[in-house]
Amino acid sequence: MSDVAASDFRHPHRYVRLDTILRLRWLAALGQLTAIFIVAHGLEFDLPVVACVAVVGISALLNLALQVAFNPMQRLEPVYAAALLALNIVELAALLFLTGGLQNPFSFLFLGPVLISATVLPIRMTVGLGLLAVACSSVLVFFHLPLPWDSEDPLVLPPIYLFGVWLSIVLAIGVTSLYAFQATEEARKLSDALAATELVLTREQHLTQLDGLAAAAAHELGTPLSTIFLISRELEKTVEDNDQLASDLKTLREQAQRCRDILAKITQLSSSGAPFDLMPLSTLIEEVVAPHRDFGVTIRVRLAVAATREPVGARNPAILYGVGNILENAVDFARTTVEVNAWWNADTVEIVISDDGPGIAPDMLKRIGEPYLSRRRSADETHRERAGLGLGVFIARTLLERTGAKVSFSNRTFPDHGAVVRIAWPRVRFEAEENAAGPVD
């Protein structure tokens, strides 16, 4: 578990396809040409059409050059993607300079490239693009050509209004970009953590499959080895007068017997953990607890005997891994004792794991189990927080919830201290595999 939890599934570089940027640039060019046509011919406003079309034409020529020179499907380094987005901002600023500056209602399109950067590029590049957009909008407050308008009824906007437009653009760039970046980062963390969860489950299932293959191989090899053993023993009896041949046959028989013994051990190991074996709740808990008994922490197991029979389910790698990970965390943070309590009735099966460590910080209780979140302190680290990605608890919780369990985290009631993790299944979900396999004698 520790090797997976310690692995960084986050991508150090974020790449966006050139085709994605080019599609956005073509869409922007088409929209700009449409706006120029409507203003010049539909509204019949005085507009520097040649200059505006020249700016859009330069953008289109650059798009064509990029499509010819590079494979549109290749992924751009963040710095090149940021450069193209910066060019979009400069082109928009040039068009706004020709059409009234911030008086132009399309000035809010400065948000577009910055929002795109916030979702796909590192934060430092998003900040750089945001500052470029703010600088361009600031320049357009003072330097721009007149807004295309009816010459008989000119539009005059007071300076305080233009300042409000500039301020709203600046705030919109800052707030919406921060929101977009935060939302995308959370989605990226969740995606990476789910990838880690899938890896863990795949490993567990692969081990289970190897276990079954070992049992099958042992069964298939048993018959030919028995034949070799019997024939060699019979031949050994017929060549007693030939010491060399008898010695070779004896060696052959002993090696065949050795192979049979090895296969018998493999069969025994495999039969104890075959993928369709059924195990009572007490056996499941003991299998999870056994590897953690020799770490200097006392583990107390208590089973509340109920009137109904003990729940029995299939040996599920997800349950074993999830409960084992939570128990491992409890052992890591406990001072002296970890308690594992289990009870059941006709409707519910519940396991409660608690430790006597420092517990979970109150501000983390509602967020515990999220990926890349770890702020618990171990019992011997009173002055520094234990480092970690928080992937372990996330993986355990995800695997357990896939089996139908509900996982909750809390702290012990004062004056006791320590963390408490409750894992509860509907009994029908816990025993679903048993019902599919058949009753247990």
N, C-alpha and C positions, 0 to 999 in steps of 0.2 A: 504494500500500500504506500509506504513512504516514498518509494521511487516514483510512483505516479503522482503523488501529491506534491512532490518537490519539483516535478517537471514543469517547465513554463510553457503552457500551451498558447500563450499570447504571441502574436506575430510582431516581431520588432519593427518590420517595415510594412506599410500599407500601400498597396498598389491598386491603381485604377486603370482600366483599359483605355487605350487611345481612342478606340471606337466610341466609348461612352462620352469622352470630352468632345469629340468631333460631332457627334449627334447633337449635343447641347449647343455647340457653336453654330451648326447649320440651322437649328431651330431658332436661335437668337437672330441670325441673319435674315431668315424668312420673316420673322415677326417685325424686324426693323424695316425691311423693305415694304411690308404691308402697311405699317404705320406711316411711312413717308408718302406712299401712294394715297392713302386716305386723307391725310392732312393737305397734301398739295392739290389733289384733284377732286376729292370728295367734299372737303370743307373749303377749298379754294383759298387757303391761307398762304401768305407769302413765306416761302421756305427755301433756304439754300439747297435746292435739290441736288445739284451737281456735287457739292462738297459732302453731303450726307451719303449719297450713293457711292462716292469714292471711298469713304470710310468703310461702308459695308462691303464694297468690292475688294478692298485690301484684306478684310477678314475672310472673305470667301476664297480668295487666291491662296491665302495661307492654309486654309482647310484642304484645298486641292493638293497643295504641295506636300502636306503631311500625309495625305492618303496615298499619294504616289510614292513618296520616299520611304514610308514605313508600313509595316504590317499593322492594319487597324486593330488586330486582335492582341497585339503585344501589350504587356502591362507596363505602364510608365513608372519610373522612379518618382517618389513624392515631389522632388524638386522640379521635375519637368512638368508634372501635372499642375503644380502651383504656378509655374511660369505661364502656362496657357490660361489659367484662371485669372492671373494678374493682367494678362493681355485683354481678356474680356472686360475687366474693369476699366482699363485705359480706353478701349474702344467705346464703351458706353459713355465714359466721361467726354470723349471727343464729340459724340453725337449730341449729348446734352449741352455742351458748349455752343453748338451750332443752333440749338433749338430752345434757348431760354434758361439754361442752367437748372437750378432747383425749382424754378417756377414750373418746369415741365413735370406733369404728374407721373411720368415714367421714371423719375429720379429714384424711386424706391427699388428699382431693379438692381441697384447696388447690392442689395441683400443676396441676390441669387448666387454669384460666385462664392461669396463667403459662406453661405449655408452649405453649398456643395463641398467646400473644403472642410467644414466642420464634421461632415459625415465620413469622409474618406482619407483625410490627410492628418498628419500629426498636428498637435495643438499649436506648436510654435509657428508653423506655416499658416495656420488659420488666423493667428494673431497678426502675422505680417500682412496677410491679405485684408484683414479688417482695418488695419492702420492705413493701408493704401486706399481703400474705399473712403475712409473718413477724410484723408488728405484731399482726394479728388473732389469730394462733395464740399469741402471747405473752400477750395479754390473756386468752385463754381458759384459760390455765394457772391463773389466779387467780380469774377470775370466770365462773361458769357454774352452771346448775341441775343437780341430781343426774342421774346417768345412769339412764335407764329400765332397771330391773332387778327381779328377784324380791325383794319386800319381806322375805320370810322368810330370804333368803340374800343380804344386800347385798354388792356388790362394792366392795372397798376397795383401791385401787392406791397403792403407796408413792410418795412424792414423787420419789424417784430414778428411778422408772419413767416418771413423767410428764415429767420432765426429758429422759429418753432419747427419748420420743416427740416432744417439741418439737424436740430437736436433730436427730433424723432427718428431720423435716419441713423444717427449715431447710436441712440439707445436701442433701436431695433436690431442693428448689426450686432451689438454686444449681447443683448438678452437672448435673441433667437439663436444666435450662433452658439452661445453657451448651452442653451437647452438642447439644441440638436446634437452637439458634441457629447453631452452627458448621456442623452438617450441612446445614441449610437454606441458609446463606450460600454454602457450596461448591456446592450444587446450583444456586443462582441464578447464581453466577459462570459455571458451566459452561454454563447455558442461554443467558446473554447472549453468551458467547464463541462458542457454536455459531451463534447468530443472526448474529454478525459474519462467521463463516465462510461461512454461506449467502449473505450479501450479496456477499461477494467473489466467490464462484463464480458467482453470478447475473450480476454485472457482466462477468466474463470471458466467460461464455456469450453475453451480450447483444452484446458487442463482436464475437464470432465470427459471430453471426447477422447483424449489420449488415454485416460483411465479405461474407458470402454474398449478401445482398440487393443490395449495391453491384455485385457481379459480375453478378448477374442483370439488374439495371437497365441496366448497360452493354451487355450482350448484346442486350437487347430494343430499346434505343434506337439501336443501331448500324445496323440496316437502314433505318429511316426517314431517318436523317441521311445515309446514303449516297445514298439516292434524291434527297433535297433537293440534295445536292452535285452529282450528275450532271445533274439537270434545270437547275439554275442555270448550270452550265458550258455546256450546250448552248444555252440561251437567250441567254447572253452572246455567243455566236458569231453569232446571227441579228440582233442589234440593234447592230451596230458603228456604224451611222450615227446612233444616238441616244446621245449621250455621257452624258446624265443617267441614262437607264435602264440603260445598260451599267455605269455606276459603281455603281448600286444593286445590280445582279445580281452584280457582282464582290464587293461588301461581303457580300452574302448567302452567296456561295460561300466566302469566307474565314472567315466566322463559323461556317458549317457544318463546315468543315475543323477549325476550332479546337475545336468541340464533339467531333468525332471524336477529336482528339488527347487531349482531357481524358478521354474514356471509355476510351481505350487505356491511359492511365496508371492509371485506376481498376482496369481489368481486370488490369494487371500487378501492382499492389499486392495485389489480392485473391487472385490465383493463388498468391502466395507464402505466404499464410497461411490458405488455405481450411480449413474444419473437418475435411475428410477427407484432407488432405495427409499424406504420410508423411515422416518425417525421421529420419536416422541419429542415433545418440547424440552423435556429434561435432558435428553441426549444432545439436542441442538445446543442448549446452553453450555453443557459440559465441553462439547467440541470447540465452542468459541472461547471458553474460559481457559482451557488447558494450556495454550501457548503462552499465557500471561501470568502464570502462577509463580515464576521464578525471577521476578523483577523487584523484590523487596517490598511489595505492596500486598497486603492481605486482601483476598477476594472472597467475599462471603456470598454464597448462593442460597436463596430461600425460595422454595416452591410452596405456594398456598394450595394445599390439597382440597379439591372441590368434590361435590357429590357427583358431577358428571365425569366421564372418563377423560384421561389426559389427551389433549389434542395431538394428533399425529399428522405430519405433512411430509411431502417429498423433500429430499435433500436439495435445497435450492441454493445455488452459489450466491445469488443476489442477497438472500437473507443472511447467510453465513458471513459474507463480506461486510454487509452493512452493519450488522450487530457487532462483528469483530472490530470494525474501525471505531465505532463509538466506545466500545470497551477499552480499546487501546488508548484513546484520548483520555478516558477516565483514569487509567493507570498512570499515564504521563503526568497528569495534573494533581493526582491524589497525594496527600501527605502520608497516610498510613493505610487507609482502608478504602476499598471499593465494594459496594453492595449491588448484587444482581438479584432482584426480586421478580418473580413471575407468578401470575395467577390466571385463571380462566373460568369461564362459566359456559352456558349453552350458546351464548351469542358472541363473546369477546375472548380474545387471547392477548395478554399484555405482558410486556417485559419492561421493567424499570431499572435503569442503571444510574447509580449515584456515586459520587465521590466526596471526600472531605477536604478537597482543595479550596482555592480561593473563590471558586464559582465564576459565573459569567457576569461581565460588567452590565449594569442595568440598561445602558443605552444600546447594548448589543443584543439584548434578548430578542427583540422583534426582528432583527436582521440576521441572527445566527443561522447558518446553513446556506447563506448566499455565497457564490463563488468569490474567491480572492478576498476573503474577509476573515481576519484572525487577530483577536486582541486579548485572548485569555492569557493570564499569567500562570506559569507553572508554580508549584508549591515552593521551589527553591529559588525563584526569581521574583523576589518581592520588590526589586527596584528597577527592573527592566522587563519589558513585555516580550513574550516569546514570539519569535518571527515565524511566519508561515503564510501560505497562500489562502488557507481556508478551503482548499479543494477537497480535502479528505472528508470533512463533514458534509459538504455539498454532494459528493459522490455517494456517500453512505445514505444520505437522506433520499436522494433520487432513486437509488436502487431499491430501498425499502418501500418507498411510495409506489413504485412500479408493481410491487407484490401485493398492494392493497393496504399497506400500513399507513397510519397517521403518526408522524413523529413530532413531538413537542419538547421544548427546552424550557427549563425553569431553574431557580435556585432553591436551596433548602430554606425553610422558615427559620428566622432568627430565634434563638442564638446559634443554631447550627449553621454551618457554612458548607458550600460545595454546590456543584452542578447536578441537576437531575434531568435525565432524558427518558421520556416515555415513548414506547413503541407499541402501538395497539393495532391489532388486525380484527376485522370481522371473522369469526371462527370459520364461516363458510369459505372465505378466501384463503385462510391459512391452510385449510384441509382440502382445498380444491384439487390438488394433485393426487391426494390420497383417494378421493372419490373417483377420479378418473382411472386410477390404477387398480382399484378394488379394495375390499376390506382387509384389515390386518388381523391375523389370528391372535 
